[in-house]
Amino acid sequence: MLKNLIERKRREKKRAARREATKKAAVGVGVGTLVGLTAGVLLAPKSGKETREEIADNAKKAAGSITNNTKKAAGKITEASKKAMETIRESVGDIKEKIAETRSNRGEADREDDGIGVGSEESNEIQDNGDNE
């Protein structure tokens, strides 16, 4: 049980690391796209007015793209967080059940010990029979 909990925690850490790497990659792609578009526009043989308009258009497109990618990443992170919380809740429930089961088993063992202990009638009879021989 504890082994499963530890394994789940390891998997969650790996998932978190992958999410972080994906997030960094998405930001890198967005920034790279923006830099590439800007460099391409600035180096293109057009008039100043056309260049500025194209820069403005490309900036709007890049901003929209970054916004969409950020929303997608946030959605994925939210979903992963919900799954992680559900896994944690299940683990806590399993642990609580195991604790209750262990306590219950201990209580049964204690009751069994009380019935078969040294002071019981059966043990007294056995001792009496041994004395009579």
BALO-795002 format. One record per residue (C-alpha): residue in one letter; x, z, y. Coordinates in steps of 0.02 Angstrom, whole numbers, plus 32768, in hexadecimal, padded with zeros to 4 digits. Layout:
% BALO-795002
{vofi "A" {X Z Y}}
...
This chain:
% BALO-795002
{vofi "M" {8000 8000 8000}}
{vofi "L" {8089 8033 8078}}
{vofi "K" {80ED 7F9D 803E}}
{vofi "N" {805D 7F2A 806E}}
{vofi "L" {8052 7F7B 8119}}
{vofi "I" {810C 7F63 8136}}
{vofi "E" {8101 7EAE 80FD}}
{vofi "R" {806F 7E8F 8173}}
{vofi "K" {80D2 7ED9 8203}}
{vofi "R" {8164 7E65 81DA}}
{vofi "R" {80F1 7DCF 81D9}}
{vofi "E" {80A6 7E02 827F}}
{vofi "K" {8153 7E11 82CC}}
{vofi "K" {817F 7D64 828C}}
{vofi "R" {80DD 7D1E 82D3}}
{vofi "A" {80FE 7D70 837A}}
{vofi "A" {81AC 7D25 837D}}
{vofi "R" {8165 7C78 8355}}
{vofi "R" {80E2 7C8A 83DE}}
{vofi "E" {8168 7CBB 845A}}
{vofi "A" {81D3 7C26 8428}}
{vofi "T" {813D 7BB1 8436}}
{vofi "K" {8114 7BF7 84E1}}
{vofi "K" {81C7 7BDC 851D}}
{vofi "A" {81C8 7B2C 84D7}}
{vofi "A" {8124 7B02 852F}}
{vofi "V" {8167 7B43 85D4}}
{vofi "G" {8207 7ADF 85B9}}
{vofi "V" {81A6 7A41 8596}}
{vofi "G" {813B 7A5B 8631}}
{vofi "V" {81D1 7A78 86A1}}
{vofi "G" {8230 79E6 8653}}
{vofi "T" {819C 7974 866E}}
{vofi "L" {818C 79A8 8722}}
{vofi "V" {8246 7990 8744}}
{vofi "G" {8248 78E7 86EB}}
{vofi "L" {81B1 78A8 874A}}
{vofi "T" {81F8 78E0 87F0}}
{vofi "A" {82A2 7891 87CD}}
{vofi "G" {8250 77EF 8795}}
{vofi "V" {81E5 77E5 8830}}
{vofi "L" {8273 780E 88A6}}
{vofi "L" {82E5 778C 8858}}
{vofi "A" {8261 7703 8853}}
{vofi "P" {8272 7678 88D5}}
{vofi "K" {81D3 7699 893A}}
{vofi "S" {81A9 76C2 89EC}}
{vofi "G" {81A9 7777 8A26}}
{vofi "K" {80EC 7780 8A33}}
{vofi "E" {80D2 773A 8984}}
{vofi "T" {8157 77AF 893F}}
{vofi "R" {8106 7848 898F}}
{vofi "E" {805B 7816 894E}}
{vofi "E" {809F 77FD 88A0}}
{vofi "I" {80F9 78A5 88A8}}
{vofi "A" {8056 78FA 88DC}}
{vofi "D" {7FF5 78A3 8850}}
{vofi "N" {8078 78CF 87CE}}
{vofi "A" {8080 7982 880B}}
{vofi "K" {7FC3 7991 87F6}}
{vofi "K" {7FCD 7945 8748}}
{vofi "A" {805C 79B9 8718}}
{vofi "A" {7FFF 7A50 875C}}
{vofi "G" {7F65 7A1F 86F9}}
{vofi "S" {7FCD 7A06 865D}}
{vofi "I" {8021 7AAE 8671}}
{vofi "T" {7F79 7B02 868E}}
{vofi "N" {7F30 7AB3 85F1}}
{vofi "N" {7FC7 7AE1 8588}}
{vofi "T" {7FC4 7B93 85CA}}
{vofi "K" {7F0B 7BA4 85A0}}
{vofi "K" {7F2A 7B60 84F1}}
{vofi "A" {7FBC 7BD8 84D7}}
{vofi "A" {7F55 7C6A 851A}}
{vofi "G" {7EC8 7C3D 84A3}}
{vofi "K" {7F3E 7C37 840F}}
{vofi "I" {7F8C 7CDD 8441}}
{vofi "T" {7EE1 7D2D 8454}}
{vofi "E" {7EAB 7CED 83AA}}
{vofi "A" {7F4D 7D2A 835A}}
{vofi "S" {7F36 7DD4 83AE}}
{vofi "K" {7E86 7DE2 8369}}
{vofi "K" {7EC4 7DB8 82BB}}
{vofi "A" {7F50 7E37 82CB}}
{vofi "M" {7ED6 7EBE 8303}}
{vofi "E" {7E63 7E97 8271}}
{vofi "T" {7EF6 7EA3 81F9}}
{vofi "I" {7F28 7F49 8245}}
{vofi "R" {7E75 7F8A 8238}}
{vofi "E" {7E6E 7F56 8182}}
{vofi "S" {7F15 7FAA 8160}}
{vofi "V" {7EDD 804A 81B5}}
{vofi "G" {7E3D 8047 814F}}
{vofi "D" {7E9F 802C 80AE}}
{vofi "I" {7F14 80BB 80DA}}
{vofi "K" {7E81 812F 8101}}
{vofi "E" {7E32 8103 8059}}
{vofi "K" {7ED4 8126 7FFD}}
{vofi "I" {7EE7 81CD 8057}}
{vofi "A" {7E34 81FE 802C}}
{vofi "E" {7E4E 81C6 7F78}}
{vofi "T" {7EF0 8229 7F6A}}
{vofi "R" {7E9E 82C4 7FB3}}
{vofi "S" {7E0C 82AF 7F3C}}
{vofi "N" {7E80 829D 7EA8}}
{vofi "R" {7EE0 8338 7EDD}}
{vofi "G" {7E3E 839A 7EE8}}
{vofi "E" {7E0D 8363 7E38}}
{vofi "A" {7EB8 8391 7DF6}}
{vofi "D" {7EAB 843E 7E47}}
{vofi "R" {7E00 8459 7DF7}}
{vofi "E" {7E41 8424 7D4D}}
{vofi "D" {7ED4 849B 7D5C}}
{vofi "D" {7E5D 852B 7D84}}
{vofi "G" {7DF8 850D 7CE5}}
{vofi "I" {7E8D 8505 7C6F}}
{vofi "G" {7EFB 8586 7CC1}}
{vofi "V" {7F49 8620 7C6F}}
{vofi "G" {7EB9 8692 7C9D}}
{vofi "S" {7E31 8629 7C4B}}
{vofi "E" {7DC9 8661 7BB5}}
{vofi "E" {7E12 85DA 7B43}}
{vofi "S" {7EC3 8614 7B61}}
{vofi "N" {7E90 86CA 7B46}}
{vofi "E" {7E40 869B 7AA0}}
{vofi "I" {7EDC 863E 7A6B}}
{vofi "Q" {7F45 86D5 7A97}}
{vofi "D" {7ECD 874A 7A39}}
{vofi "N" {7ED0 86DD 799D}}
{vofi "G" {7F8C 86DB 799F}}
{vofi "D" {7F91 8799 79A8}}
{vofi "N" {7F1C 87AF 7911}}
{vofi "E" {7F8C 8756 7896}}
